[in-house]
Amino acid sequence: MRQELIELFKEKDKLSLKEIEQCLHVQNTEQIKEMMTALQELEDERKIYNDHMQYVWIDNDQYMIGRVKDVSRFELAIINPEGKIYVPKANAKDAFDRDEVLVKKTPQGNYVVHIFSRGIRNVTGTFFRDKEGWRFRSDIDLHTTFKVKNIKEFSLSNNVKAVVEIVKYTRPLEVRIARIIGPANEAGTDITALLYENEIRQEFPEPVIEEVRKVSDHVTEKELEGRSDFRALPTVTIDGDDSKDFDDAITVEKTKDGYRLYVHIADVSHYVKENSPLDQEAYLRGTSVYVVDRCVPMLPFELSNGICSLNPDVDRLTLSCVMDIDKTGKVKKYDIVPSVIHSDRRCTYNKVNQLMDHDPQIEKEYADVKEMLLDFEELAKQLEKQTEKRGAINFSTKEPKITLNKKGKPVDVTVKERGYAEQMIEEAMVLANVCVANYLNQHKFPGVYRVHEKPDPEKVETLYQIARVFNVPFEVSINDVNALEIEQFLSSIDDETAHEVLSLVALRAMQKARYDADCIGHFGLALDEYCHFTSPIRRYSDLVVHRMLRRYCFEKNSDKRQLAKDQNKVRVQAAHISEKEKDAVNAERTVNDYKMAQYMEKKVGQSFIGTIISVMNFGFFVELDNTIEGLVPMHTLMDDYYNYDEATMSLIGENSGKVFQIGQKIKVLCIDVDAAKGQVTFGIEQNATRKAKEMPFEKKMPGRDRPASKKRKTDH
């Protein structure tokens, strides 16, 4: 039915439902259901849209789908990875900033014909009073006024920060006050507002708080029944200096054949009962959210930092994955058991790295666990060899560290340092995740898997084209690529510039990792079976996996009706958790962009050396060494007329032949900052200087069409 519909729309681009039924000779209920399902799929894929009278085929020559950027009082910019067009607000059909829209392109002008989804539901801003009464000013200029419906329900004061919820997308925007946050100049108020704007849940409802009060703050004797007792084992946690929730601990023993590795994970499912208020709230959150000045936890701090956290010198309930590993780093057998541990020491990445560098002071401090940690280092090196051998792609990327002062203002932006201790923990956690995924998959038990699909062949083709530009051999199967080929290709590049460019392009060719009820493998890690098991304090996916282990591995449940129910349930949960992960990433990115832009406000007029990381037909993005990014808009390139070459992702001067290309080092000048939008604008120094002499910089820059989000080195 789907293909028949596509062929039908190619013949006639507009069809009513009745016309479709007639053309396809739909006669019975089953056929109608199949037809409606296929139409919905095509709508979801943005191949057609429904204008409430007929279905319309989206021809890419006539239409453009993109995100709205509100650039002025008079027009919107519609942006997608292929380009940008403008729509006068008179033709915008009440589209607002961040909406996903469909634009019809005509010689008479562009106009919005359909709004697929709204990008903004909450707006943050401040209230102020003038002679006409209370007014609301949004933090980001949406070029509209606000009609506040419930203003009389609140006691307001000047310059108080608030969140309003959009009731009706009109001009003026109809809104209602959702929450008063507090004085706008208080430290942290700005980040609280951004989190609310991004719909991050920040308070726990009273039923959840009441449930937490009833949870014991210590392990009881009764809770030890049926658990393997690992309290006598030397056990440590290894985390960052500022970490407070410890959901994983390790024990390493040397054996005659190699090593025995214990990965102990907090038994959160013991405390968070399925369908309880606490569980329902955790599900709605989906994940903890980590921003520059705080963690917004999935679970209340009484659990995440208390009874569920594997703190030192106390008994804690865990699930342990016990792995026997040979001297080459291969797992020979594993077992997954409910357990109890007693952590001996809370280690930090910094100190473990110093220990491996033979720092005498740390060797003395960690004397009781020194030998085990050095054995762990030996083991991790063998595990790393196995990781490299199977072809896991090493996307080593930079993460920002933003330092705030007591007033909440950014005073420094640097790159987070990463030592080998971090890699050791990653190797151990990935291995445990693999074993658990293998157990669930081999036994056909329900589970939530972490999946990462093959890249789109078109994007691999782009990588091939860029490789040709740099004269780098590309022995990769475009239509059936595997991770080992990509890793070997990147490892073979000797030229530093070419390696940087092609690594960026390869990273952007990757699909986004997500959660699924089907075990379809993880491309980036080069694994056939993978799930998330090791962080149940901060990820709901791991909590689901723990529950399935408890029900089908430990309790040996054989109820077929329960099995079928769980199989359906995990499918819904996987889709929901994937969406909540996206929301968390977007919120974290929004806060980082805002604080980094705020940091750059005092840097306007200063020069920097950066790297071009993305090129579009409207300009290019430059990343500084400290990870701050900014756009060099096309209109600031005043020394020539530049054409965009899609094949090489570059801008080429028509007269000079000058090229701006991904990976190129370049000197830029910071010419404008809009902190509220998280936007930094750079200019090429000579162009920027000339522009500054001619006129003040006008804020006509379209909102950032960010390049692909950065990935951590591994997905564990």
Secondary structure as the mmCIF struct_conf table of DSSP 4:
data_model
#
loop_
_struct_conf.conf_type_id
_struct_conf.id
_struct_conf.beg_label_comp_id
_struct_conf.beg_label_asym_id
_struct_conf.beg_label_seq_id
_struct_conf.end_label_comp_id
_struct_conf.end_label_asym_id
_struct_conf.end_label_seq_id
HELX_RH_AL_P HELX_RH_AL_P1 ARG A 2 GLU A 11
BEND BEND1 ASP A 13 ASP A 13
STRN STRN1 LYS A 14 LEU A 15
HELX_RH_AL_P HELX_RH_AL_P2 LEU A 17 CYS A 23
TURN_TY1_P TURN_TY1_P1 LEU A 24 HIS A 25
BEND BEND2 ASN A 28 ASN A 28
HELX_RH_AL_P HELX_RH_AL_P3 THR A 29 ASP A 44
TURN_TY1_P TURN_TY1_P2 GLU A 45 ARG A 46
BEND BEND3 LYS A 47 LYS A 47
STRN STRN2 ILE A 48 ASN A 50
BEND BEND4 HIS A 52 MET A 53
STRN STRN3 TYR A 55 TRP A 57
TURN_TY1_P TURN_TY1_P3 ASN A 60 GLN A 62
STRN STRN4 TYR A 63 ASP A 70
BEND BEND5 SER A 72 PHE A 74
STRN STRN5 GLU A 75 ASN A 80
TURN_TY1_P TURN_TY1_P4 PRO A 81 GLU A 82
STRN STRN6 GLY A 83 PRO A 88
HELX_RH_3T_P HELX_RH_3T_P1 LYS A 89 ASN A 91
BEND BEND6 ALA A 92 ALA A 92
TURN_TY1_P TURN_TY1_P5 LYS A 93 ASP A 94
TURN_TY1_P TURN_TY1_P6 ASP A 97 ARG A 98
STRN STRN7 GLU A 100 LYS A 104
TURN_TY1_P TURN_TY1_P7 PRO A 107 GLN A 108
STRN STRN8 TYR A 111 SER A 117
BEND BEND7 GLY A 119 GLY A 119
BEND BEND8 ARG A 121 ARG A 121
STRN STRN9 ASN A 122 ASP A 130
TURN_TY1_P TURN_TY1_P8 LYS A 131 GLU A 132
STRN STRN10 GLY A 133 SER A 138
BEND BEND9 ASP A 139 ILE A 140
BEND BEND10 HIS A 143 THR A 144
STRN STRN11 PHE A 146 VAL A 148
TURN_TY1_P TURN_TY1_P9 LYS A 149 ASN A 150
HELX_RH_3T_P HELX_RH_3T_P2 ILE A 151 GLU A 153
BEND BEND11 PHE A 154 PHE A 154
TURN_TY1_P TURN_TY1_P10 ASN A 158 ASN A 159
STRN STRN12 VAL A 160 LYS A 168
BEND BEND12 THR A 170 PRO A 172
STRN STRN13 LEU A 173 PRO A 183
TURN_TY1_P TURN_TY1_P11 ALA A 184 ASN A 185
BEND BEND13 GLU A 186 GLU A 186
TURN_TY1_P TURN_TY1_P12 ALA A 187 GLY A 188
HELX_RH_AL_P HELX_RH_AL_P4 THR A 189 GLU A 197
TURN_TY1_P TURN_TY1_P13 ASN A 198 GLU A 199
BEND BEND14 GLU A 203 GLU A 203
HELX_RH_AL_P HELX_RH_AL_P5 GLU A 206 ARG A 213
TURN_TY1_P TURN_TY1_P14 LYS A 214 LYS A 214
BEND BEND15 VAL A 215 VAL A 215
BEND BEND16 ASP A 217 HIS A 218
BEND BEND17 GLU A 221 GLU A 221
HELX_RH_3T_P HELX_RH_3T_P3 LYS A 222 LEU A 224
TURN_TY1_P TURN_TY1_P15 GLU A 225 GLY A 226
STRN STRN14 SER A 228 ASP A 229
TURN_TY1_P TURN_TY1_P16 ARG A 231 ALA A 232
BEND BEND18 LEU A 233 LEU A 233
STRN STRN15 VAL A 236 ASP A 239
TURN_TY1_P TURN_TY1_P17 ASP A 241 ASP A 242
STRN STRN16 ASP A 248 LYS A 254
BEND BEND19 LYS A 256 ASP A 257
STRN STRN17 GLY A 258 ALA A 266
HELX_RH_AL_P HELX_RH_AL_P6 VAL A 268 TYR A 271
BEND BEND20 VAL A 272 VAL A 272
TURN_TY1_P TURN_TY1_P18 GLU A 274 ASN A 275
BEND BEND21 SER A 276 SER A 276
HELX_RH_AL_P HELX_RH_AL_P7 PRO A 277 ARG A 285
STRN STRN18 THR A 287 THR A 287
STRN STRN19 VAL A 289 VAL A 291
TURN_TY1_P TURN_TY1_P19 VAL A 292 ASP A 293
STRN STRN20 ARG A 294 VAL A 296
BEND BEND22 MET A 298 LEU A 299
HELX_RH_AL_P HELX_RH_AL_P8 PHE A 301 GLU A 302
HELX_RH_PI_P HELX_RH_PI_P1 LEU A 303 ILE A 307
TURN_TY1_P TURN_TY1_P20 CYS A 308 CYS A 308
BEND BEND23 SER A 309 SER A 309
TURN_TY1_P TURN_TY1_P21 PRO A 312 ASP A 313
BEND BEND24 VAL A 314 VAL A 314
STRN STRN21 ASP A 315 ASP A 326
TURN_TY1_P TURN_TY1_P22 LYS A 327 THR A 328
BEND BEND25 GLY A 329 GLY A 329
STRN STRN22 VAL A 331 HIS A 342
STRN STRN23 ARG A 345 THR A 348
HELX_RH_AL_P HELX_RH_AL_P9 TYR A 349 MET A 356
TURN_TY1_P TURN_TY1_P23 ASP A 357 HIS A 358
HELX_RH_AL_P HELX_RH_AL_P10 PRO A 360 GLU A 365
TURN_TY1_P TURN_TY1_P24 TYR A 366 VAL A 369
HELX_RH_AL_P HELX_RH_AL_P11 LYS A 370 ARG A 390
TURN_TY1_P TURN_TY1_P25 GLY A 391 GLY A 391
STRN STRN24 PRO A 400 LEU A 404
TURN_TY1_P TURN_TY1_P26 LYS A 406 LYS A 407
BEND BEND26 GLY A 408 GLY A 408
STRN STRN25 PRO A 410 VAL A 415
HELX_LH_PP_P HELX_LH_PP_P1 LYS A 416 GLU A 417
HELX_RH_AL_P HELX_RH_AL_P12 TYR A 420 GLN A 442
TURN_TY1_P TURN_TY1_P27 HIS A 443 LYS A 444
STRN STRN26 TYR A 449 VAL A 451
STRN STRN27 HIS A 452 HIS A 452
HELX_LH_PP_P HELX_LH_PP_P2 GLU A 453 ASP A 456
HELX_RH_AL_P HELX_RH_AL_P13 PRO A 457 VAL A 469
TURN_TY1_P TURN_TY1_P28 PHE A 470 ASN A 471
BEND BEND27 ILE A 478 ASP A 480
HELX_RH_AL_P HELX_RH_AL_P14 ALA A 483 SER A 491
TURN_TY1_P TURN_TY1_P29 SER A 492 SER A 492
HELX_RH_AL_P HELX_RH_AL_P15 GLU A 496 ALA A 509
BEND BEND28 MET A 510 MET A 510
HELX_LH_PP_P HELX_LH_PP_P3 GLN A 511 ALA A 513
STRN STRN28 ARG A 514 ASP A 516
BEND BEND29 ALA A 517 ASP A 518
STRN STRN29 HIS A 522 HIS A 522
TURN_TY1_P TURN_TY1_P30 PHE A 523 ALA A 526
STRN STRN30 LEU A 527 LEU A 527
BEND BEND30 ASP A 528 GLU A 529
STRN STRN31 CYS A 531 CYS A 531
BEND BEND31 THR A 534 THR A 534
TURN_TY1_P TURN_TY1_P31 PRO A 536 ARG A 538
STRN STRN32 ARG A 539 ARG A 539
HELX_RH_AL_P HELX_RH_AL_P16 TYR A 540 LEU A 549
HELX_RH_PI_P HELX_RH_PI_P2 ARG A 550 PHE A 554
BEND BEND32 GLU A 555 GLU A 555
HELX_RH_AL_P HELX_RH_AL_P17 LYS A 560 MET A 600
HELX_RH_3T_P HELX_RH_3T_P4 GLU A 601 LYS A 603
TURN_TY1_P TURN_TY1_P32 VAL A 604 GLY A 605
STRN STRN33 SER A 607 MET A 616
TURN_TY1_P TURN_TY1_P33 ASN A 617 PHE A 618
STRN STRN34 GLY A 619 LEU A 624
TURN_TY1_P TURN_TY1_P34 ASP A 625 ASN A 626
BEND BEND33 THR A 627 THR A 627
STRN STRN35 GLU A 629 PRO A 633
HELX_RH_3T_P HELX_RH_3T_P5 MET A 634 THR A 636
TURN_TY1_P TURN_TY1_P35 MET A 638 ASP A 639
BEND BEND34 ASP A 640 ASP A 640
STRN STRN36 TYR A 642 ASP A 645
TURN_TY1_P TURN_TY1_P36 GLU A 646 MET A 649
STRN STRN37 SER A 650 GLY A 653
TURN_TY1_P TURN_TY1_P37 GLU A 654 SER A 656
STRN STRN38 VAL A 659 GLN A 661
TURN_TY1_P TURN_TY1_P38 ILE A 662 GLY A 663
STRN STRN39 LYS A 665 ASP A 674
HELX_RH_3T_P HELX_RH_3T_P6 ALA A 675 LYS A 677
TURN_TY1_P TURN_TY1_P39 GLY A 678 GLY A 678
STRN STRN40 GLN A 679 ILE A 684
HELX_RH_AL_P HELX_RH_AL_P18 GLU A 685 GLU A 694
BEND BEND35 MET A 695 MET A 695
HELX_LH_PP_P HELX_LH_PP_P4 PRO A 696 GLU A 698
BEND BEND36 LYS A 699 LYS A 699
HELX_LH_PP_P HELX_LH_PP_P5 MET A 701 ARG A 704
HELX_LH_PP_P HELX_LH_PP_P6 ARG A 706 PRO A 707
BEND BEND37 ALA A 708 ALA A 708
HELX_LH_PP_P HELX_LH_PP_P7 SER A 709 LYS A 710
BEND BEND38 LYS A 713 THR A 714
#
